[in-house]
Amino acid sequence: MDIDALKQARQIVTGTKQTTKAITTEKAQHVFVAHDAAEHIVNPVLEVCKERNIPVTLVDSMEELGQACGIKVKAAMAAILQEN
């Protein structure tokens, strides 16, 4: 999935805590992870995504991911939420 999908998604969460919560509560449809985010933060999330078959897209930088989410700060990860 392309980062443009994140820009156009109706419901998203940003940041490590919110993304992890969305994954564990089975609300995350697709996860985006910044390539330059710290490995000790990203690796556990990637493992859970793999276990739960949640697709992951790597984004070039935390700055690019933050911009795609419409926030003024960098973001290590974000998720598109499932629509109910």
C-alpha positions in Angstrom: 0.0 0.0 0.0 1.2 3.4 -0.9 1.6 6.3 1.6 -1.1 8.2 -0.3 -3.6 5.8 1.1 -2.6 7.0 4.5 -3.2 10.6 3.5 -6.7 9.7 2.2 -7.7 7.3 5.0 -10.8 8.3 7.0 -9.4 7.0 10.4 -5.7 6.9 11.3 -3.6 6.8 14.5 -0.1 8.0 14.8 2.8 7.3 17.1 4.1 4.1 18.7 1.6 3.9 21.6 -1.5 4.5 19.5 -0.4 2.2 16.7 0.5 -0.6 19.1 -2.9 -0.2 20.8 -4.7 -0.4 17.4 -2.8 -3.5 16.5 -3.5 -5.3 19.8 -7.2 -4.4 19.8 -7.4 -5.7 16.2 -8.4 -2.3 14.8 -5.4 -1.7 12.6 -5.9 -2.5 8.9 -2.5 -1.4 7.6 0.6 -0.2 9.4 3.2 2.3 8.2 6.7 2.4 9.7 9.4 4.9 9.2 12.7 3.4 7.9 14.7 5.7 10.1 12.9 4.9 13.4 14.8 3.2 16.2 14.9 -0.5 15.8 14.2 -1.3 19.5 10.9 0.6 19.0 9.9 -0.7 15.6 10.9 -4.4 15.8 8.4 -5.5 18.4 5.6 -3.9 16.4 6.7 -5.5 13.2 6.7 -8.9 15.0 3.1 -8.5 16.2 2.1 -7.4 12.7 3.6 -10.5 11.2 1.9 -12.7 13.8 -1.5 -11.1 13.1 -1.0 -10.8 9.3 -1.3 -7.1 9.3 0.3 -5.6 6.2 3.2 -3.2 6.8 4.6 -0.5 4.5 8.0 1.1 5.1 8.2 4.9 4.6 11.5 6.6 3.9 11.6 8.9 7.0 9.8 9.8 10.2 9.4 13.3 8.8 7.7 12.1 5.6 5.4 9.9 7.7 4.5 12.7 10.0 3.6 14.9 7.0 1.5 12.2 5.5 -0.4 12.0 8.8 -1.0 15.7 8.7 1.0 16.4 11.9 3.8 18.9 12.3 6.1 16.5 14.1 7.9 13.3 13.0 6.2 9.9 13.5 7.8 6.5 13.9 4.7 4.7 12.9 1.0 5.1 12.0 -1.9 2.9 11.1 -5.0 3.0 9.0 -7.9 1.8 11.1 -10.6 -0.6 10.0 -13.9 1.0 9.2 -16.9 -0.4 11.2 
